[in-house]
């Protein structure tokens, strides 16, 4: 059988602080263009880092977003958030917070209070998912998708797929999206083999969160490796866990094929829309926090 081949493999080269709570590297932008992985505009990865105990939680203060969605997945530690619409929540290991910034919102993110007081290892991913032009002004909202409530597809006794959005083997996840997207966490024990099939023109990538895998019986990937697959060739690829307690994030989405105008926390389609976004933010239209 012919498998969908890997086009590019990236591993963390440099990290940057976002506030004092998130130490992230980016896999999109630079070698992999924003348009190449559409609708995924950014994949920020905070690899394992130890934080000492701190009474006042580390975090990022109130900041605006407009025109896209943030998808935050906690793997180790806990993240707390609140926004200018009055939403507040906490996500822990395996949980997902899917925020639709839409027409504009202010939010802040920080280490959950008890985690901060204890200290410990922290690991997370935050993706920026671009919104289609027709949905840029949609009303902001949150989806808190908790690990225990997700659609679980059992592969064998100890391995399973948690479906965040889209569907796997015709089992649909609870997350809702504005364009066609499949997103999963695969929890695999050593020797487990699993296949994934997506339309060949969809932007598709995986990130090894924990452990190690072999892709298509030929390419070994270790923890913290990001692999983007070719487009317009085959539809199916296979993963084999080569260590116990392996976790892999899988993402695939239909490209938007629309113009992008981006500056800082705003992702729009035209420069005029960017100017308007700044004006709305400065005039207080995004609310207060």
C-alpha positions as a Python dict, from the first residue, in 0.01 Angstrom:
ca = {
    (1, 'X'): (0, 0, 0),
    (2, 'X'): (119, 352, -77),
    (3, 'X'): (109, 587, 221),
    (4, 'X'): (86, 964, 250),
    (5, 'X'): (447, 1076, 287),
    (6, 'X'): (600, 1326, 526),
    (7, 'X'): (698, 1650, 354),
    (8, 'X'): (879, 1822, 641),
    (9, 'X'): (989, 1742, 996),
    (10, 'X'): (1052, 2019, 1247),
    (11, 'X'): (1189, 2003, 1598),
    (12, 'X'): (1213, 2292, 1845),
    (13, 'X'): (1496, 2530, 1753),
    (14, 'X'): (1425, 2822, 1984),
    (15, 'X'): (1177, 2916, 2253),
    (16, 'X'): (1025, 3249, 2350),
    (17, 'X'): (844, 3358, 2663),
    (18, 'X'): (479, 3457, 2632),
    (19, 'X'): (425, 3644, 2955),
    (20, 'X'): (606, 3457, 3229),
    (21, 'X'): (394, 3139, 3209),
    (22, 'X'): (437, 2999, 2858),
    (23, 'X'): (773, 2908, 2701),
    (24, 'X'): (685, 2830, 2341),
    (25, 'X'): (829, 2739, 2005),
    (26, 'X'): (641, 2780, 1676),
    (27, 'X'): (617, 2517, 1404),
    (28, 'X'): (433, 2731, 1146),
    (29, 'X'): (580, 3045, 994),
    (30, 'X'): (924, 3043, 837),
    (31, 'X'): (998, 2701, 690),
    (32, 'X'): (628, 2614, 685),
    (33, 'X'): (423, 2908, 560),
    (34, 'X'): (96, 3024, 715),
    (35, 'X'): (-90, 2943, 394),
    (36, 'X'): (66, 2598, 357),
    (37, 'X'): (-97, 2472, 677),
    (38, 'X'): (-428, 2661, 637),
    (39, 'X'): (-659, 2674, 827),
    (40, 'X'): (-397, 2622, 1102),
    (41, 'X'): (-235, 2965, 1125),
    (42, 'X'): (-1, 2891, 1416),
    (43, 'X'): (106, 2597, 1630),
    (44, 'X'): (274, 2715, 1949),
    (45, 'X'): (425, 2437, 2159),
    (46, 'X'): (536, 2462, 2521),
    (47, 'X'): (757, 2154, 2569),
    (48, 'X'): (802, 2018, 2923),
    (49, 'X'): (932, 2284, 3159),
    (50, 'X'): (947, 2287, 3539),
    (51, 'X'): (803, 2580, 3728),
    (52, 'X'): (887, 2641, 4092),
    (53, 'X'): (602, 2707, 4332),
    (54, 'X'): (469, 3063, 4319),
    (55, 'X'): (192, 3221, 4525),
    (56, 'X'): (83, 3464, 4253),
    (57, 'X'): (19, 3267, 3930),
    (58, 'X'): (236, 3332, 3627),
    (59, 'X'): (47, 3429, 3315),
    (60, 'X'): (-35, 3663, 3030),
    (61, 'X'): (-242, 3972, 3107),
    (62, 'X'): (-548, 4089, 2918),
    (63, 'X'): (-489, 4099, 2542),
    (64, 'X'): (-714, 4113, 2235),
    (65, 'X'): (-787, 3867, 1955),
    (66, 'X'): (-1003, 3892, 1646),
    (67, 'X'): (-1071, 3690, 1330),
    (68, 'X'): (-961, 3342, 1438),
    (69, 'X'): (-984, 3076, 1709),
    (70, 'X'): (-736, 2969, 1975),
    (71, 'X'): (-725, 2599, 2059),
    (72, 'X'): (-538, 2536, 2384),
    (73, 'X'): (-456, 2182, 2494),
    (74, 'X'): (-311, 2110, 2837),
    (75, 'X'): (-88, 1804, 2867),
    (76, 'X'): (84, 1867, 3202),
    (77, 'X'): (-19, 2122, 3461),
    (78, 'X'): (-333, 2336, 3458),
    (79, 'X'): (-430, 2654, 3273),
    (80, 'X'): (-688, 2906, 3390),
    (81, 'X'): (-854, 3165, 3166),
    (82, 'X'): (-1109, 3444, 3170),
    (83, 'X'): (-1239, 3693, 2916),
    (84, 'X'): (-1422, 4019, 2862),
    (85, 'X'): (-1751, 3833, 2803),
    (86, 'X'): (-1751, 3697, 3157),
    (87, 'X'): (-1629, 3345, 3078),
    (88, 'X'): (-1392, 3169, 3316),
    (89, 'X'): (-1254, 2816, 3326),
    (90, 'X'): (-971, 2576, 3403),
    (91, 'X'): (-829, 2301, 3183),
    (92, 'X'): (-606, 2018, 3303),
    (93, 'X'): (-427, 1725, 3146),
    (94, 'X'): (-592, 1619, 2820),
    (95, 'X'): (-851, 1899, 2832),
    (96, 'X'): (-904, 2149, 2550),
    (97, 'X'): (-1022, 2509, 2554),
    (98, 'X'): (-1147, 2618, 2211),
    (99, 'X'): (-1200, 2994, 2203),
    (100, 'X'): (-1364, 3163, 1906),
    (101, 'X'): (-1237, 3523, 1909),
    (102, 'X'): (-1458, 3610, 1611),
    (103, 'X'): (-1562, 3978, 1615),
    (104, 'X'): (-1323, 4057, 1899),
    (105, 'X'): (-1250, 3965, 2260),
    (106, 'X'): (-1009, 4034, 2544),
    (107, 'X'): (-880, 3739, 2744),
    (108, 'X'): (-606, 3640, 2981),
    (109, 'X'): (-440, 3306, 3049),
    (110, 'X'): (-240, 3199, 3350),
    (111, 'X'): (-135, 2899, 3558),
    (112, 'X'): (-421, 2765, 3767),
    (113, 'X'): (-387, 2883, 4127),
    (114, 'X'): (-328, 2547, 4300),
    (115, 'X'): (-86, 2430, 4031),
    (116, 'X'): (104, 2756, 4073),
    (117, 'X'): (125, 2712, 4451),
    (118, 'X'): (259, 2356, 4413),
    (119, 'X'): (479, 2409, 4110),
    (120, 'X'): (559, 2125, 3872),
    (121, 'X'): (601, 2024, 3510),
    (122, 'X'): (403, 2218, 3251),
    (123, 'X'): (335, 2123, 2886),
    (124, 'X'): (77, 2260, 2643),
    (125, 'X'): (-7, 2343, 2281),
    (126, 'X'): (-192, 2645, 2152),
    (127, 'X'): (-305, 2652, 1790),
    (128, 'X'): (-449, 2947, 1604),
    (129, 'X'): (-719, 2829, 1364),
    (130, 'X'): (-814, 3086, 1102),
    (131, 'X'): (-1182, 3164, 1051),
    (132, 'X'): (-1336, 3175, 701),
    (133, 'X'): (-1399, 3528, 573),
    (134, 'X'): (-1775, 3486, 619),
    (135, 'X'): (-1727, 3407, 989),
    (136, 'X'): (-1471, 3671, 1092),
    (137, 'X'): (-1741, 3871, 1273),
    (138, 'X'): (-1905, 3577, 1449),
    (139, 'X'): (-1995, 3621, 1815),
    (140, 'X'): (-1709, 3517, 2048),
    (141, 'X'): (-1757, 3195, 2243),
    (142, 'X'): (-1577, 2920, 2436),
    (143, 'X'): (-1589, 2544, 2416),
    (144, 'X'): (-1438, 2368, 2717),
    (145, 'X'): (-1378, 2012, 2597),
    (146, 'X'): (-1280, 1796, 2892),
    (147, 'X'): (-1075, 1477, 2859),
    (148, 'X'): (-1330, 1253, 3028),
    (149, 'X'): (-1619, 1386, 2818),
    (150, 'X'): (-1454, 1348, 2476),
    (151, 'X'): (-1555, 1087, 2222),
    (152, 'X'): (-1315, 797, 2284),
    (153, 'X'): (-1237, 542, 2012),
    (154, 'X'): (-1081, 235, 2171),
    (155, 'X'): (-804, 78, 1959),
    (156, 'X'): (-712, -205, 2194),
    (157, 'X'): (-717, -267, 2568),
    (158, 'X'): (-487, 23, 2656),
    (159, 'X'): (-475, 248, 2348),
    (160, 'X'): (-739, 494, 2228),
    (161, 'X'): (-812, 808, 2030),
    (162, 'X'): (-976, 1111, 2191),
    (163, 'X'): (-1166, 1298, 1919),
    (164, 'X'): (-1144, 1673, 1986),
    (165, 'X'): (-1318, 1785, 1665),
    (166, 'X'): (-1434, 1622, 1343),
    (167, 'X'): (-1463, 1244, 1348),
    (168, 'X'): (-1250, 930, 1357),
    (169, 'X'): (-1384, 601, 1219),
    (170, 'X'): (-1725, 770, 1191),
    (171, 'X'): (-1729, 861, 1561),
    (172, 'X'): (-1783, 1233, 1595),
    (173, 'X'): (-1615, 1462, 1847),
    (174, 'X'): (-1797, 1727, 2051),
    (175, 'X'): (-1594, 2024, 1927),
    (176, 'X'): (-1761, 2243, 1665),
    (177, 'X'): (-1568, 2416, 1386),
    (178, 'X'): (-1636, 2680, 1120),
    (179, 'X'): (-1451, 2492, 845),
    (180, 'X'): (-1389, 2117, 805),
    (181, 'X'): (-1129, 2008, 1063),
    (182, 'X'): (-1032, 1679, 1226),
    (183, 'X'): (-829, 1695, 1547),
    (184, 'X'): (-739, 1409, 1781),
    (185, 'X'): (-512, 1305, 2064),
    (186, 'X'): (-389, 948, 2023),
    (187, 'X'): (-289, 768, 2346),
    (188, 'X'): (-85, 465, 2240),
    (189, 'X'): (100, 183, 2410),
    (190, 'X'): (410, 30, 2252),
    (191, 'X'): (335, -181, 1944),
    (192, 'X'): (-5, -25, 1874),
    (193, 'X'): (-54, 53, 1504),
    (194, 'X'): (-321, 303, 1398),
    (195, 'X'): (-418, 447, 1060),
    (196, 'X'): (-551, 790, 967),
    (197, 'X'): (-720, 891, 643),
    (198, 'X'): (-789, 1250, 538),
    (199, 'X'): (-870, 1410, 201),
    (200, 'X'): (-541, 1441, 14),
    (201, 'X'): (-571, 1818, -26),
    (202, 'X'): (-623, 1882, 346),
    (203, 'X'): (-336, 2036, 546),
    (204, 'X'): (-223, 1756, 777),
    (205, 'X'): (37, 1729, 1052),
    (206, 'X'): (121, 1545, 1373),
    (207, 'X'): (307, 1646, 1689),
    (208, 'X'): (463, 1385, 1918),
    (209, 'X'): (374, 1501, 2269),
    (210, 'X'): (513, 1204, 2459),
    (211, 'X'): (706, 887, 2369),
    (212, 'X'): (807, 792, 2016),
    (213, 'X'): (652, 660, 1694),
    (214, 'X'): (733, 512, 1356),
    (215, 'X'): (545, 666, 1061),
    (216, 'X'): (454, 451, 759),
    (217, 'X'): (687, 173, 879),
    (218, 'X'): (994, 382, 790),
    (219, 'X'): (1035, 717, 971),
    (220, 'X'): (1113, 735, 1343),
    (221, 'X'): (992, 1041, 1531),
    (222, 'X'): (1077, 1128, 1889),
    (223, 'X'): (901, 1341, 2148),
    (224, 'X'): (859, 1710, 2050),
    (225, 'X'): (878, 1635, 1674),
    (226, 'X'): (632, 1802, 1434),
    (227, 'X'): (573, 1635, 1095),
    (228, 'X'): (374, 1786, 808),
    (229, 'X'): (246, 1553, 537),
    (230, 'X'): (246, 1603, 162),
    (231, 'X'): (-69, 1720, -12),
    (232, 'X'): (-224, 1584, -332),
    (233, 'X'): (-69, 1236, -308),
    (234, 'X'): (-217, 966, -86),
    (235, 'X'): (-484, 995, 184),
    (236, 'X'): (-373, 741, 447),
    (237, 'X'): (-75, 717, 680),
    (238, 'X'): (-3, 485, 971),
    (239, 'X'): (161, 536, 1308),
    (240, 'X'): (317, 273, 1532),
    (241, 'X'): (400, 354, 1894),
    (242, 'X'): (759, 252, 1967),
    (243, 'X'): (736, 330, 2338),
    (244, 'X'): (471, 299, 2606),
    (245, 'X'): (256, 596, 2708),
    (246, 'X'): (297, 765, 2372),
    (247, 'X'): (76, 1067, 2298),
    (248, 'X'): (38, 1214, 1947),
    (249, 'X'): (-163, 1519, 1845),
    (250, 'X'): (-312, 1481, 1495),
    (251, 'X'): (-455, 1774, 1298),
    (252, 'X'): (-603, 1797, 949),
    (253, 'X'): (-815, 2064, 788),
    (254, 'X'): (-950, 2186, 456),
    (255, 'X'): (-748, 2490, 339),
    (256, 'X'): (-944, 2816, 333),
    (257, 'X'): (-770, 2950, 19),
    (258, 'X'): (-851, 3309, 117),
    (259, 'X'): (-632, 3621, 149),
    (260, 'X'): (-462, 3675, 486),
    (261, 'X'): (-390, 4008, 652),
    (262, 'X'): (-217, 3955, 987),
    (263, 'X'): (-72, 4178, 1251),
    (264, 'X'): (-15, 4080, 1613),
    (265, 'X'): (-335, 3941, 1768),
    (266, 'X'): (-556, 3998, 1462),
    (267, 'X'): (-598, 3767, 1160),
    (268, 'X'): (-814, 3922, 890),
    (269, 'X'): (-844, 3916, 509),
    (270, 'X'): (-756, 4277, 415),
    (271, 'X'): (-547, 4566, 545),
    (272, 'X'): (-863, 4772, 580),
    (273, 'X'): (-1007, 4509, 814),
    (274, 'X'): (-687, 4515, 1021),
    (275, 'X'): (-712, 4893, 1063),
    (276, 'X'): (-1074, 4855, 1168),
    (277, 'X'): (-980, 4583, 1419),
    (278, 'X'): (-728, 4814, 1586),
    (279, 'X'): (-983, 5096, 1596),
    (280, 'X'): (-1244, 4868, 1753),
    (281, 'X'): (-995, 4747, 2015),
    (282, 'X'): (-878, 5099, 2102),
    (283, 'X'): (-1235, 5227, 2127),
    (284, 'X'): (-1325, 4956, 2381),
    (285, 'X'): (-1554, 4755, 2156),
    (286, 'X'): (-1391, 4428, 2273),
    (287, 'X'): (-1506, 4497, 2628),
    (288, 'X'): (-1308, 4527, 2951),
    (289, 'X'): (-1113, 4279, 3159),
}
